[in-house]
């Protein structure tokens, strides 16, 4: 299955803008992007050194519409929801690893 270019642009834009929007105030933002094949998928990875997330609040909440784990920054709460929908509709998935105060890694699995 192919992934629409406009959707790919939207996924990348959302993950990069979040990485910068939720940067840590005490250090310069560092964002690393890579893509590699893995077990039938092309995996896009976006890693940052930002605020990080408390995933104990629920990873489901992170990807739910109008839900936000950091409320001190402007946003609508639909970005990650839309990313998840686009990726899953194409047969992929999105995962996150995060440590509060240290940063996050988002991995998007595109069928390939």
VENSUL-V419280 format. One record per residue. N is the residue number from 1. RES is the residue in one letter. PHI is phi as a letter, one per 40 degrees, with the letter a starting at -180 (* if undefined). OMEGA is omega as a letter, one per 40 degrees, with the letter a starting at -180 (* if undefined). Layout:
BEGIN
n=N res=RES phi=PHI omega=OMEGA
n=N res=RES phi=PHI omega=OMEGA
END
This chain:
BEGIN
n=1 res=X phi=* omega=i
n=2 res=X phi=c omega=a
n=3 res=X phi=b omega=a
n=4 res=X phi=d omega=a
n=5 res=X phi=d omega=a
n=6 res=X phi=c omega=i
n=7 res=X phi=c omega=i
n=8 res=X phi=c omega=i
n=9 res=X phi=d omega=i
n=10 res=X phi=c omega=i
n=11 res=X phi=c omega=a
n=12 res=X phi=c omega=i
n=13 res=X phi=d omega=a
n=14 res=X phi=c omega=a
n=15 res=X phi=c omega=i
n=16 res=X phi=c omega=a
n=17 res=X phi=c omega=i
n=18 res=X phi=c omega=i
n=19 res=X phi=d omega=i
n=20 res=X phi=c omega=a
n=21 res=X phi=c omega=a
n=22 res=X phi=b omega=i
n=23 res=X phi=c omega=i
n=24 res=X phi=c omega=a
n=25 res=X phi=c omega=a
n=26 res=X phi=c omega=i
n=27 res=X phi=a omega=i
n=28 res=X phi=c omega=i
n=29 res=X phi=c omega=i
n=30 res=X phi=b omega=a
n=31 res=X phi=b omega=a
n=32 res=X phi=b omega=a
n=33 res=X phi=b omega=i
n=34 res=X phi=a omega=i
n=35 res=X phi=b omega=a
n=36 res=X phi=a omega=i
n=37 res=X phi=c omega=i
n=38 res=X phi=a omega=i
n=39 res=X phi=f omega=i
n=40 res=X phi=g omega=i
n=41 res=X phi=b omega=i
n=42 res=X phi=b omega=a
n=43 res=X phi=b omega=i
n=44 res=X phi=c omega=a
n=45 res=X phi=b omega=i
n=46 res=X phi=b omega=a
n=47 res=X phi=b omega=i
n=48 res=X phi=b omega=i
n=49 res=X phi=b omega=a
n=50 res=X phi=c omega=a
n=51 res=X phi=c omega=a
n=52 res=X phi=g omega=a
n=53 res=X phi=b omega=i
n=54 res=X phi=c omega=a
n=55 res=X phi=c omega=i
n=56 res=X phi=c omega=i
n=57 res=X phi=c omega=i
n=58 res=X phi=h omega=i
n=59 res=X phi=c omega=i
n=60 res=X phi=c omega=i
n=61 res=X phi=c omega=a
n=62 res=X phi=d omega=a
n=63 res=X phi=b omega=i
n=64 res=X phi=c omega=a
n=65 res=X phi=c omega=i
n=66 res=X phi=g omega=i
n=67 res=X phi=b omega=i
n=68 res=X phi=a omega=i
n=69 res=X phi=c omega=i
n=70 res=X phi=b omega=a
n=71 res=X phi=b omega=a
n=72 res=X phi=c omega=i
n=73 res=X phi=b omega=a
n=74 res=X phi=c omega=i
n=75 res=X phi=i omega=a
n=76 res=X phi=c omega=a
n=77 res=X phi=g omega=i
n=78 res=X phi=b omega=a
n=79 res=X phi=d omega=a
n=80 res=X phi=c omega=i
n=81 res=X phi=c omega=a
n=82 res=X phi=c omega=i
n=83 res=X phi=d omega=a
n=84 res=X phi=c omega=a
n=85 res=X phi=c omega=a
n=86 res=X phi=c omega=a
n=87 res=X phi=c omega=a
n=88 res=X phi=c omega=i
n=89 res=X phi=c omega=i
n=90 res=X phi=c omega=i
n=91 res=X phi=g omega=a
n=92 res=X phi=b omega=i
n=93 res=X phi=a omega=i
n=94 res=X phi=b omega=i
n=95 res=X phi=b omega=i
n=96 res=X phi=b omega=i
n=97 res=X phi=b omega=a
n=98 res=X phi=a omega=i
n=99 res=X phi=b omega=a
n=100 res=X phi=d omega=i
n=101 res=X phi=g omega=a
n=102 res=X phi=b omega=a
n=103 res=X phi=h omega=a
n=104 res=X phi=b omega=i
n=105 res=X phi=b omega=i
n=106 res=X phi=b omega=i
n=107 res=X phi=b omega=i
n=108 res=X phi=b omega=a
n=109 res=X phi=b omega=i
n=110 res=X phi=c omega=i
n=111 res=X phi=c omega=a
n=112 res=X phi=a omega=*
END
